[in-house]
Amino acid sequence: GVSGGEEMRAEAFEAAEALTARFAAELVGEAGVEPEILIREGEVRPEIRKLLADAPAVKLIVLAAGAGRDGPGPLVSALAKGGLGGRAIPVLVVPGQLSREEIRALAAPAAAPT
């Protein structure tokens, strides 16, 4: 049979897949960009280092910071404490309290000076 731990792990994976699929569909609708979805399990820094080693096409990491009392979230906190190690790559942290409109405005091309 399936142990309780394995069942919880499977449920967490399914929830992660559903959440990323929702965000991916939104990204395609908003920007016409088809993201590659990768779900990794393990310690943050080593998993990101492995991902970057396996996927040299990755040029930027974008993270959403939490806006609640618990701080920015475990991934942002882990990266702030020790960086990634490995290859140098820009990390963009988007504040969690920004509205969708504010995020869209940041992503829109700037108007050319007249």
N, C-alpha and C positions, 0 to 999 in steps of 0.2 A: 504494500500500500504506500500511499504518499504520506510523508510525515507532516506535522503541523508547520515546521520550519520551511519545508519545500513548498507547501501550499501557499504560505505567506509570501515567499519569494516569487512564486509564479503570479500571484495576484498583484504584487508590486510591479513586476515586469509588465503585466498587461495594462496596469494603470499608466505606467510610463509610456508605453506604446500609444495608448489612446490620447494622452496629453500631447505627445510630440506630433502625432498625426493631425490633431486639431490645429496646432500652431503651424505645421507645414502647409496645411490647406489654406490657412490665413495668409501665409507668406506668398504662396502662389497667387492667391487672389489679389493681394495688395501690390506686389512687386513683379509678379510674373517669374519669380525665381523658384526653381525646384530644388529644395535642400536635400542633402543626403542625411538621413537620420541614422545616428549611431548611438546605441545605448550600451554603456559599459558598466560593469559592476566591479567594485574594489575601492582601494584607497585613491583619493582624488589625484594627487600629483603623479604617481606612477602610471595611472590609467591615461591621463592626458598626455604624458610623455610618450607612452606607447602609441597612442592615437596619432600624435604628431610625427612620430617616426614612420608609422605605417601609411600616413596620408600627407605627403609633402605638398599637395595642392592646397592644404589649409593655410590661409594667409592671415587670418584674424579670428580671435575667439570673442564672442559676444555673450555676456552674462547679464542676467537680470538680477538686480539686488533686491532683497526683500525690503519692504517699507514698514514692517511691523516692529513690535518691541523686541523681537528675537534677534534683531540685527540683520545684516545683509544676506545671511544664509551661509550654509557650510562650505559651499564651493568658493564663493567670493572670499570668505574668511580664510580658508586654507591657502588660496592664492596670494592674498594680501600678506600673510605671515611668512611665506617662504618662496614665493614665485613658483615658476614651473620647473626650472632647471632644464637641461636639454637645449633645443634650439630656441633662439630668440623669436618671439612672436608677439605682436600687439594684443592686448586684452582690453576690450571695451566693456565697461560696467555701466549698464543703464539703470538709473535710479528707479526703484519700484513704484514711487509715487507719481511718476509721469503718466499723463493720460495718453490714450492712443493718438489723439490729435497732436500732442507735443512730440511724441516719438516720430510721427509722420513728418512733422515740420523739421525735425533734426535730420531726417533721412532725405528730405527733398533737396535737389540741387540748389545752390545759392544763385540768386539773380546776378547776372553779369553787371559790373559797374558801368554806368553810362558816362 
